[in-house]
Amino acid sequence: MDIASLETPVPVVDLGIAEANIARMQAYADAHGIALRPHIKTHKLPALAHRQLEQGARGITCQKLGEAEVMADAGIDDIFISYPIIGEAKAERLAALAARVKMRVNVDSSAGIETLARAARHGHEIGVVIEFDSGNKRSGVVTVDAAVALAKQAAATPGLRFDGLMTYPTSAASAAFIAEALPKLRAEGLEPAVLSGGGSPKAVHTHEMAPVNELRVGTYVYNDRMMVAAGAAGWEDCALTVHVTVISRPEDDRAIIDAGSKTFAADIMPGGQQLGYGHILEYPDARIDRISEEHGMVDLTACAKKPAIGERLRVVPNHVCPVSNLHDRVATVKDGAFLGFVDVAARGRTL
Amino acid sequence: MDIASLETPVPVVDLGIAEANIARMQAYADAHGIALRPHIKTHKLPALAHRQLEQGARGITCQKLGEAEVMADAGIDDIFISYPIIGEAKAERLAALAARVKMRVNVDSSAGIETLARAARHGHEIGVVIEFDSGNKRSGVVTVDAAVALAKQAAATPGLRFDGLMTYPTSAASAAFIAEALPKLRAEGLEPAVLSGGGSPKAVHTHEMAPVNELRVGTYVYNDRMMVAAGAAGWEDCALTVHVTVISRPEDDRAIIDAGSKTFAADIMPGGQQLGYGHILEYPDARIDRISEEHGMVDLTACAKKPAIGERLRVVPNHVCPVSNLHDRVATVKDGAFLGFVDVAARGRTL
């Protein structure tokens, strides 16, 4: 069976490209003495997480307990959950994870520390990293004093180990926060072993932006249209493409492909909706200007040559991480040869 | 176990509300002599498809063969695929479906008829409905002459049966197209048994808009924020809500909930991104103004009372159909009691 005979729409991962992307980011981290801790949210595949570790990554990052459970089941033994974990049921699951792998968890509130403390009462130490906001206005404390107070609370809680600080994404504001926080933490006798930053688009500028010693990145493994738009990758570095088929040509300047938001997700480019929903490698002047769940509407106005019904196209999605989350499996290829389907084991693990 | 003890984020379907929504749309269709053929894309649950049929629906609508296969496996025997089916592999799957259930399929090109003809060569007749465009600029022929030509081609093809016309959504333009097409079809000796329209927001105005005799609607079974914004439902008619938890309160006017685009999908309201990503029933003045994959950023500026970390909220998503497609299972409730989880059997069936 070859790739051209697979039914569409189908996400196809070029393992050669992914491998090169993994190697390149590892080389960057190694050159700058930064520990690479890849975020598995992009691929959600144990096999690629293992490749990242084999190439030198120091543990992995997950967003949810359910992802960490899948990765622990696959034999990965050092996991950072870079997301606030809240509530009794989640504390019990965290305790079960901490009993079998090394766990480190994000905290940005006293309630978060209470959840971790409850988990740690089962007898397995949990590392705590305080999240601070570098201007992203998501989770994370907004003042150094709040970070120091949580660090003290964590260090004083039986079963918890204060590991350091984290933010997302790394920026100049991260550096300013760290510069203010370090002396205040040290004045309390607290030394952060980990200063963790993240974000693929500017990852290779980490050392210029802030003195972090850990890098959490996900998207770099596949890359996507946003990474290309940010100048962080070329189309040839995009490891995941969605293979689609033209199923309708109602007008000369319009094609319909068999993929919409159920296949690509509905994430829009930073520049806005008018930038469309993906890049067609074979027709770079075409524009997927609208999507519904199963249809992609392609404007061919700017195309000299136009595709026919039945023609197969390869699309680089705007944002690749939610694409992995939509599909039960991905096809894998290497050097043009189909290697088989791989289950997206951590797909849909929102809990 | 009660609903409040389920881990979040979790989609919860109130079967009482869904049942009432099904009954109301059926009553409308019955009152106007229109055959109701619900689109299962919204719930993707065989159990609800069966309830729709038990209440009077005449068959179901699916978008993809994979959805139809799930529904046929569940014993549903009259299926319309309202989507162009193209290619040899899909022809074989369609043939297998036609061998066991009554199948009708959308066509908007000669290539589409060729696919259906190939399927029909296995010996089981397939109904053909020609899709026309009512201004939506998606799939569907744009001229009456093209529709008539395809109808003739279908009628002349062994194993295919010309069944009629379809469009999406129903509009005044649908009426104009039908008015022009009917005499031209009849002049060719072709009588369309089916004139099929669709779209939940204006469904109960179908009889005022165009002389269709079949109504394809999906969203009405659950409703969502878009349906409420369109004046087609109230919050009390929204059968699916996503239960979430506040996991961070970094600032007085900002809460973070444990759900983002992996839970709600990233569909934006017709009015644009600034309208946010869902409606929080307990805090109607709060605004989910940004989402990332696992975070929902909630602006509390307009709220007199503000939620605390750990508090559970119910969110009506912007667009409910892709929510069903993100989750392996939904929790079901009736009269406030948790009835158990149901697998979203047709989730992810993009093929």
Interface residues (C-beta under 8 A of the other chain):
Chain A: S5 E7 T8 P9 V10 K41 Q63 K64 Y83 P84 I85 I86 G87 A89 K90 D108 S109 A111 G112 D133 K137 R138 S139 G140 V141 V142 T245 V246 I247 S248 R249 P250 E251 R254 I256 D258 A259 S261 K262 T263 A265 A266 D267 I268 Q273 R290 S292 E293 E294 H295 M297 I309 G310 C321 P322 N325 L326 H327 D328 G348 T350 L351
Chain B: S5 E7 T8 P9 V10 K41 Q63 K64 Y83 P84 I85 I86 G87 A89 K90 D108 S109 A111 G112 D133 K137 R138 S139 G140 V141 V142 T245 V246 I247 S248 R249 P250 E251 R254 I256 D258 A259 S261 K262 T263 A265 A266 D267 I268 Q273 R290 S292 E293 E294 H295 M297 I309 G310 C321 P322 N325 L326 H327 D328 G348 T350 L351
